[in-house]
Amino acid sequence: MSLFVWILLGLVAGFIGSHLVNHRGEGVVLDVLLGVVGAIIGGWIFHLFGHIGVTGLNLYSIVVATAGAIVFLILYHTIRRHA
Protein backbone atom coordinates (compact mmCIF):
# COMPACT_ATOMS: atom_id res chain seq x y z
CA MET A 1 0.00 0.00 0.00
CA SER A 2 1.18 3.50 -0.70
CA LEU A 3 1.76 6.11 1.96
CA PHE A 4 -1.31 8.03 0.77
CA VAL A 5 -3.54 4.97 1.27
CA TRP A 6 -2.14 4.40 4.79
CA ILE A 7 -2.85 8.04 5.67
CA LEU A 8 -6.36 7.92 4.24
CA LEU A 9 -7.12 4.60 5.95
CA GLY A 10 -5.67 5.97 9.18
CA LEU A 11 -7.80 9.09 8.99
CA VAL A 12 -11.02 7.16 8.47
CA ALA A 13 -10.27 4.45 11.06
CA GLY A 14 -8.89 6.91 13.63
CA PHE A 15 -11.88 9.20 13.23
CA ILE A 16 -14.35 6.34 13.68
CA GLY A 17 -12.42 4.79 16.56
CA SER A 18 -11.98 8.03 18.47
CA HIS A 19 -15.66 8.90 18.07
CA LEU A 20 -16.74 5.47 19.30
CA VAL A 21 -14.46 5.54 22.36
CA ASN A 22 -14.19 9.24 23.26
CA HIS A 23 -17.38 10.51 21.60
CA ARG A 24 -15.25 13.22 19.96
CA GLY A 25 -12.38 13.36 17.52
CA GLU A 26 -8.74 13.76 18.46
CA GLY A 27 -7.90 16.11 15.59
CA VAL A 28 -6.77 15.29 12.08
CA VAL A 29 -3.12 14.47 12.85
CA LEU A 30 -3.86 12.39 15.94
CA ASP A 31 -6.71 10.59 14.17
CA VAL A 32 -4.36 9.64 11.32
CA LEU A 33 -1.71 8.39 13.75
CA LEU A 34 -4.32 6.56 15.78
CA GLY A 35 -5.69 4.91 12.64
CA VAL A 36 -2.27 3.82 11.36
CA VAL A 37 -1.34 2.37 14.78
CA GLY A 38 -4.82 0.83 14.89
CA ALA A 39 -4.25 -0.78 11.49
CA ILE A 40 -1.04 -2.37 12.75
CA ILE A 41 -2.61 -3.57 16.00
CA GLY A 42 -5.82 -4.69 14.26
CA GLY A 43 -3.85 -6.57 11.62
CA TRP A 44 -1.87 -8.33 14.32
CA ILE A 45 -5.00 -9.26 16.29
CA PHE A 46 -6.87 -10.48 13.20
CA HIS A 47 -3.79 -12.50 12.18
CA LEU A 48 -3.79 -14.18 15.63
CA PHE A 49 -7.35 -15.35 14.98
CA GLY A 50 -6.47 -16.68 11.52
CA HIS A 51 -7.84 -13.84 9.41
CA ILE A 52 -6.17 -11.49 6.96
CA GLY A 53 -5.07 -8.06 8.21
CA VAL A 54 -5.15 -4.81 6.28
CA THR A 55 -5.27 -5.45 2.53
CA GLY A 56 -5.77 -2.00 1.04
CA LEU A 57 -8.35 0.74 1.03
CA ASN A 58 -11.55 -1.29 1.38
CA LEU A 59 -14.30 -1.84 3.93
CA TYR A 60 -12.62 -4.89 5.48
CA SER A 61 -9.38 -2.97 6.10
CA ILE A 62 -11.31 -0.07 7.62
CA VAL A 63 -13.01 -2.52 10.01
CA VAL A 64 -9.64 -4.08 10.93
CA ALA A 65 -7.99 -0.70 11.48
CA THR A 66 -10.95 0.67 13.43
CA ALA A 67 -10.98 -2.40 15.70
CA GLY A 68 -7.26 -1.93 16.34
CA ALA A 69 -7.75 1.77 17.04
CA ILE A 70 -10.50 0.99 19.55
CA VAL A 71 -8.31 -1.58 21.32
CA PHE A 72 -5.43 0.90 21.41
CA LEU A 73 -7.62 3.71 22.80
CA ILE A 74 -9.13 1.49 25.49
CA LEU A 75 -5.68 0.31 26.59
CA TYR A 76 -4.34 3.87 26.50
CA HIS A 77 -7.18 5.23 28.64
CA THR A 78 -6.88 2.31 31.08
CA ILE A 79 -3.14 2.86 31.55
CA ARG A 80 -3.53 6.62 31.78
CA ARG A 81 -6.17 6.39 34.52
CA HIS A 82 -4.01 4.09 36.65
CA ALA A 83 -0.78 6.04 36.24
DSSP file (Angstrom, degrees, kcal/mol; ACC not computed):
  #  RESIDUE AA STRUCTURE BP1 BP2  ACC     N-H-->O    O-->H-N    N-H-->O    O-->H-N    TCO  KAPPA ALPHA  PHI   PSI    X-CA   Y-CA   Z-CA
    1    1 A M              0   0    0      0, 0.0     2,-0.1     0, 0.0    55,-0.0   0.000 360.0 360.0 360.0 146.2    0.0    0.0    0.0
    2    2 A S     >  -     0   0    0      1,-0.1     4,-2.0     4,-0.0     5,-0.2  -0.354 360.0-109.0 -80.3 165.0    1.2    3.5   -0.7
    3    3 A L  H  > S+     0   0    0      1,-0.2     4,-2.4     2,-0.2     5,-0.2   0.876 119.1  56.4 -60.7 -38.9    1.8    6.1    2.0
    4    4 A F  H  > S+     0   0    0      1,-0.2     4,-2.5     2,-0.2    -1,-0.2   0.897 106.7  49.0 -61.2 -41.3   -1.3    8.0    0.8
    5    5 A V  H  > S+     0   0    0      2,-0.2     4,-3.0     1,-0.2     5,-0.3   0.899 110.2  51.1 -66.7 -41.1   -3.5    5.0    1.3
    6    6 A W  H  X S+     0   0    0     -4,-2.0     4,-2.6     2,-0.2    -2,-0.2   0.913 112.4  47.1 -61.7 -41.8   -2.1    4.4    4.8
    7    7 A I  H  X S+     0   0    0     -4,-2.4     4,-2.4     2,-0.2    -2,-0.2   0.920 114.5  45.9 -65.8 -44.2   -2.8    8.0    5.7
    8    8 A L  H  X S+     0   0    0     -4,-2.5     4,-2.2     2,-0.2    -2,-0.2   0.922 115.0  46.7 -65.7 -44.4   -6.4    7.9    4.2
    9    9 A L  H  X S+     0   0    0     -4,-3.0     4,-2.7     1,-0.2     5,-0.3   0.905 113.0  50.9 -62.4 -41.9   -7.1    4.6    5.9
   10   10 A G  H  X S+     0   0    0     -4,-2.6     4,-2.7    -5,-0.3    25,-0.3   0.889 108.7  51.1 -63.2 -40.1   -5.7    6.0    9.2
   11   11 A L  H  X S+     0   0    0     -4,-2.4     4,-2.1     2,-0.2    -2,-0.2   0.936 114.6  42.2 -63.3 -46.8   -7.8    9.1    9.0
   12   12 A V  H  X S+     0   0    0     -4,-2.2     4,-2.4     2,-0.2     5,-0.2   0.952 119.8  42.2 -66.4 -49.8  -11.0    7.2    8.5
   13   13 A A  H  X S+     0   0    0     -4,-2.7     4,-2.9     1,-0.2     5,-0.2   0.896 116.0  48.9 -67.4 -40.3  -10.3    4.5   11.1
   14   14 A G  H  X S+     0   0    0     -4,-2.7     4,-2.6    -5,-0.3     5,-0.2   0.891 111.5  50.0 -66.1 -39.3   -8.9    6.9   13.6
   15   15 A F  H  X S+     0   0    0     -4,-2.1     4,-1.8    -5,-0.3    -2,-0.2   0.940 115.0  42.9 -63.0 -48.2  -11.9    9.2   13.2
   16   16 A I  H  X S+     0   0    0     -4,-2.4     4,-2.0     2,-0.2    -2,-0.2   0.939 116.3  48.1 -64.4 -47.0  -14.4    6.3   13.7
   17   17 A G  H  X S+     0   0    0     -4,-2.9     4,-2.1     1,-0.2     5,-0.3   0.911 112.1  47.8 -62.2 -43.7  -12.4    4.8   16.6
   18   18 A S  H  X>S+     0   0    0     -4,-2.6     4,-2.3     1,-0.2     6,-1.0   0.848 112.3  49.9 -69.0 -32.6  -12.0    8.0   18.5
   19   19 A H  H  X5S+     0   0    0     -4,-1.8     4,-0.5    -5,-0.2    -1,-0.2   0.839 111.7  48.5 -73.4 -31.6  -15.7    8.9   18.1
   20   20 A L  H  <5S+     0   0    0     -4,-2.0    -2,-0.2    -5,-0.2    -1,-0.2   0.873 124.2  29.8 -73.3 -36.5  -16.7    5.5   19.3
   21   21 A V  H  <5S+     0   0    0     -4,-2.1    -2,-0.2    -5,-0.2    -3,-0.2   0.915 136.4  22.7 -89.5 -48.3  -14.5    5.5   22.4
   22   22 A N  H  <5S-     0   0    0     -4,-2.3    -3,-0.2     2,-0.3    -2,-0.1   0.580  91.3-130.1 -97.3 -12.0  -14.2    9.2   23.3
   23   23 A H  S  <<S+     0   0    0     -5,-0.6     2,-0.3    -4,-0.5    -4,-0.2   0.687  86.3  63.1  63.4  20.0  -17.4   10.5   21.6
   24   24 A R  S    S-     0   0    0     -6,-1.0    -2,-0.3    -9,-0.1    -1,-0.1  -0.961  89.7 -99.0-160.7 158.8  -15.3   13.2   20.0
   25   25 A G        -     0   0    0     -2,-0.3     3,-0.1     1,-0.1   -10,-0.1  -0.338  15.3-140.4 -78.7 164.0  -12.4   13.4   17.5
   26   26 A E        -     0   0    0      1,-0.4     4,-0.3   -12,-0.1     2,-0.1   0.451  59.6 -88.1 -99.7  -4.2   -8.7   13.8   18.5
   27   27 A G     >  -     0   0    0      1,-0.1     4,-2.6     2,-0.1    -1,-0.4  -0.242  46.5 -77.7 105.9 158.5   -7.9   16.1   15.6
   28   28 A V  H  > S+     0   0    0      2,-0.2     4,-2.2     1,-0.2     5,-0.2   0.927 127.3  44.0 -61.2 -49.7   -6.8   15.3   12.1
   29   29 A V  H  > S+     0   0    0      1,-0.2     4,-2.4     2,-0.2    -1,-0.2   0.936 117.4  44.4 -65.1 -47.1   -3.1   14.5   12.8
   30   30 A L  H  > S+     0   0    0     -4,-0.3     4,-2.8     1,-0.2    -1,-0.2   0.858 111.9  53.7 -67.4 -34.1   -3.9   12.4   15.9
   31   31 A D  H  X S+     0   0    0     -4,-2.6     4,-2.5     2,-0.2   -17,-0.2   0.906 109.6  48.4 -65.0 -40.4   -6.7   10.6   14.2
   32   32 A V  H  X S+     0   0    0     -4,-2.2     4,-2.4    -5,-0.2    -2,-0.2   0.947 114.5  45.0 -63.0 -48.3   -4.4    9.6   11.3
   33   33 A L  H  X S+     0   0    0     -4,-2.4     4,-2.6     1,-0.2     5,-0.3   0.915 113.5  50.4 -63.0 -42.3   -1.7    8.4   13.7
   34   34 A L  H  X S+     0   0    0     -4,-2.8     4,-2.6     1,-0.2    -1,-0.2   0.912 111.6  48.5 -60.4 -43.2   -4.3    6.6   15.8
   35   35 A G  H  X S+     0   0    0     -4,-2.5     4,-2.1   -25,-0.3    -2,-0.2   0.878 111.4  48.3 -66.7 -38.9   -5.7    4.9   12.6
   36   36 A V  H  X S+     0   0    0     -4,-2.4     4,-1.8     2,-0.2    -2,-0.2   0.932 115.3  44.5 -67.9 -45.2   -2.3    3.8   11.4
   37   37 A V  H  X S+     0   0    0     -4,-2.6     4,-2.7     1,-0.2     5,-0.2   0.900 113.2  53.0 -63.2 -39.6   -1.3    2.4   14.8
   38   38 A G  H  X S+     0   0    0     -4,-2.6     4,-3.3    -5,-0.3     5,-0.3   0.867 105.6  53.6 -62.5 -37.0   -4.8    0.8   14.9
   39   39 A A  H  X S+     0   0    0     -4,-2.1     4,-2.3     2,-0.2    15,-0.3   0.895 111.2  46.0 -64.8 -39.4   -4.3   -0.8   11.5
   40   40 A I  H  X S+     0   0    0     -4,-1.8     4,-2.0     2,-0.2    -2,-0.2   0.947 117.8  41.9 -67.5 -48.5   -1.0   -2.4   12.7
   41   41 A I  H  X S+     0   0    0     -4,-2.7     4,-2.6     2,-0.2    -2,-0.2   0.925 116.3  49.0 -65.2 -44.7   -2.6   -3.6   16.0
   42   42 A G  H  X S+     0   0    0     -4,-3.3     4,-2.9    -5,-0.2     5,-0.2   0.897 110.4  51.0 -62.2 -41.3   -5.8   -4.7   14.3
   43   43 A G  H  X S+     0   0    0     -4,-2.3     4,-2.1    -5,-0.3    -1,-0.2   0.895 111.4  48.2 -62.3 -39.7   -3.8   -6.6   11.6
   44   44 A W  H  X S+     0   0    0     -4,-2.0     4,-1.9     2,-0.2    -2,-0.2   0.925 113.7  46.2 -66.0 -45.2   -1.9   -8.3   14.3
   45   45 A I  H  X S+     0   0    0     -4,-2.6     4,-1.3     2,-0.2    -2,-0.2   0.926 113.6  47.8 -64.7 -45.3   -5.0   -9.3   16.3
   46   46 A F  H  <>S+     0   0    0     -4,-2.9     5,-2.8     1,-0.2     3,-0.2   0.886 109.8  53.9 -63.4 -37.4   -6.9  -10.5   13.2
   47   47 A H  H ><5S+     0   0    0     -4,-2.1     3,-1.6    -5,-0.2    -1,-0.2   0.883 103.1  57.0 -63.6 -38.0   -3.8  -12.5   12.2
   48   48 A L  H 3<5S+     0   0    0     -4,-1.9    -1,-0.2     1,-0.3    -2,-0.2   0.840 107.5  48.4 -60.2 -33.4   -3.8  -14.2   15.6
   49   49 A F  T 3<5S-     0   0    0     -4,-1.3    -1,-0.3    -3,-0.2    -2,-0.2   0.299 125.9-101.3 -92.1   9.4   -7.3  -15.4   15.0
   50   50 A G  T < 5S+     0   0    0     -3,-1.6     2,-0.2     1,-0.3    -3,-0.2   0.654  82.6 120.0  86.0  16.7   -6.5  -16.7   11.5
   51   51 A H      < -     0   0    0     -5,-2.8    -1,-0.3    -6,-0.1     2,-0.2  -0.653  68.1 -96.3-108.7 168.1   -7.8  -13.8    9.4
   52   52 A I        -     0   0    0     -2,-0.2     3,-0.1     1,-0.1    -1,-0.1  -0.576  35.9-143.9 -81.5 145.2   -6.2  -11.5    7.0
   53   53 A G        -     0   0    0      1,-0.3     2,-0.3    -2,-0.2    -1,-0.1   0.312  58.5 -20.9 -83.4-143.2   -5.1   -8.1    8.2
   54   54 A V        +     0   0    0    -15,-0.3    -1,-0.3     1,-0.1     3,-0.1  -0.500  57.7 173.4 -70.8 129.2   -5.2   -4.8    6.3
   55   55 A T        -     0   0    0      1,-0.4     2,-0.3    -2,-0.3    -1,-0.1   0.499  55.1 -64.2-116.4  -8.1   -5.3   -5.5    2.5
   56   56 A G  S    S-     0   0    0      2,-0.1     2,-1.3   -51,-0.1    -1,-0.4  -0.983  83.8 -31.0 153.6-160.2   -5.8   -2.0    1.0
   57   57 A L  S    S+     0   0    0     -2,-0.3     2,-0.3    -3,-0.1   -51,-0.0  -0.704  92.2 112.4 -94.6  86.3   -8.3    0.7    1.0
   58   58 A N  S  > S-     0   0    0     -2,-1.3     4,-1.9     1,-0.1     5,-0.2  -0.893  81.2 -93.3-145.7 173.7  -11.6   -1.3    1.4
   59   59 A L  H  > S+     0   0    0     -2,-0.3     4,-2.2     1,-0.2     5,-0.2   0.881 121.0  54.2 -62.1 -40.6  -14.3   -1.8    3.9
   60   60 A Y  H  > S+     0   0    0      1,-0.2     4,-2.4     2,-0.2    -1,-0.2   0.923 109.3  47.7 -60.6 -45.2  -12.6   -4.9    5.5
   61   61 A S  H  > S+     0   0    0      1,-0.2     4,-2.8     2,-0.2    -1,-0.2   0.856 109.6  53.3 -66.0 -35.0   -9.4   -3.0    6.1
   62   62 A I  H  X S+     0   0    0     -4,-1.9     4,-2.5     2,-0.2    -1,-0.2   0.901 109.8  48.5 -65.4 -40.0  -11.3   -0.1    7.6
   63   63 A V  H  X S+     0   0    0     -4,-2.2     4,-2.4     2,-0.2    -2,-0.2   0.921 113.2  47.5 -64.5 -44.0  -13.0   -2.5   10.0
   64   64 A V  H  X S+     0   0    0     -4,-2.4     4,-2.2     2,-0.2    -2,-0.2   0.942 115.4  44.5 -61.7 -48.9   -9.6   -4.1   10.9
   65   65 A A  H  X S+     0   0    0     -4,-2.8     4,-2.3     1,-0.2    -2,-0.2   0.878 113.4  50.4 -66.0 -38.5   -8.0   -0.7   11.5
   66   66 A T  H  X S+     0   0    0     -4,-2.5     4,-2.4     2,-0.2    -1,-0.2   0.910 109.6  50.9 -66.4 -41.8  -11.0    0.7   13.4
   67   67 A A  H  X S+     0   0    0     -4,-2.4     4,-2.2     1,-0.2    -2,-0.2   0.917 112.0  47.6 -61.2 -42.9  -11.0   -2.4   15.7
   68   68 A G  H  X S+     0   0    0     -4,-2.2     4,-2.5     1,-0.2    -2,-0.2   0.886 110.5  51.6 -64.7 -38.9   -7.3   -1.9   16.3
   69   69 A A  H  X S+     0   0    0     -4,-2.3     4,-2.6     2,-0.2    -2,-0.2   0.888 109.8  49.8 -65.3 -38.9   -7.7    1.8   17.0
   70   70 A I  H  X S+     0   0    0     -4,-2.4     4,-2.5     2,-0.2     5,-0.2   0.925 111.5  48.1 -65.6 -44.5  -10.5    1.0   19.6
   71   71 A V  H  X S+     0   0    0     -4,-2.2     4,-2.4     1,-0.2     5,-0.2   0.929 112.9  49.1 -60.2 -45.2   -8.3   -1.6   21.3
   72   72 A F  H  X S+     0   0    0     -4,-2.5     4,-2.7     1,-0.2    -2,-0.2   0.921 112.1  47.8 -61.5 -45.4   -5.4    0.9   21.4
   73   73 A L  H  X S+     0   0    0     -4,-2.6     4,-2.7     2,-0.2     5,-0.2   0.895 111.4  50.0 -65.0 -40.5   -7.6    3.7   22.8
   74   74 A I  H  X S+     0   0    0     -4,-2.5     4,-2.1     2,-0.2    -1,-0.2   0.932 113.9  45.1 -64.2 -44.7   -9.1    1.5   25.5
   75   75 A L  H  X S+     0   0    0     -4,-2.4     4,-2.5    -5,-0.2     5,-0.2   0.913 113.1  51.3 -63.8 -42.0   -5.7    0.3   26.6
   76   76 A Y  H  X S+     0   0    0     -4,-2.7     4,-2.5     1,-0.2    -2,-0.2   0.931 112.2  45.1 -61.0 -47.0   -4.3    3.9   26.5
   77   77 A H  H  X S+     0   0    0     -4,-2.7     4,-1.8     2,-0.2    -1,-0.2   0.857 112.6  52.2 -67.9 -34.4   -7.2    5.2   28.6
   78   78 A T  H  X S+     0   0    0     -4,-2.1     4,-1.3    -5,-0.2    -2,-0.2   0.927 113.6  42.8 -65.8 -45.5   -6.9    2.3   31.1
   79   79 A I  H  X S+     0   0    0     -4,-2.5     4,-1.0     1,-0.2    -2,-0.2   0.896 113.1  53.0 -67.1 -40.8   -3.1    2.9   31.6
   80   80 A R  H  < S+     0   0    0     -4,-2.5     3,-0.2    -5,-0.2    -1,-0.2   0.851 107.5  51.0 -66.1 -35.1   -3.5    6.6   31.8
   81   81 A R  H  < S+     0   0    0     -4,-1.8    -1,-0.2     1,-0.2    -2,-0.2   0.842 113.4  45.0 -69.7 -33.1   -6.2    6.4   34.5
   82   82 A H  H  <        0   0    0     -4,-1.3    -1,-0.2     1,-0.2    -2,-0.2   0.563 360.0 360.0 -89.4  -8.7   -4.0    4.1   36.6
   83   83 A A     <        0   0    0     -4,-1.0    -1,-0.2    -3,-0.2    -2,-0.1   0.471 360.0 360.0 -89.2 360.0   -0.8    6.0   36.2
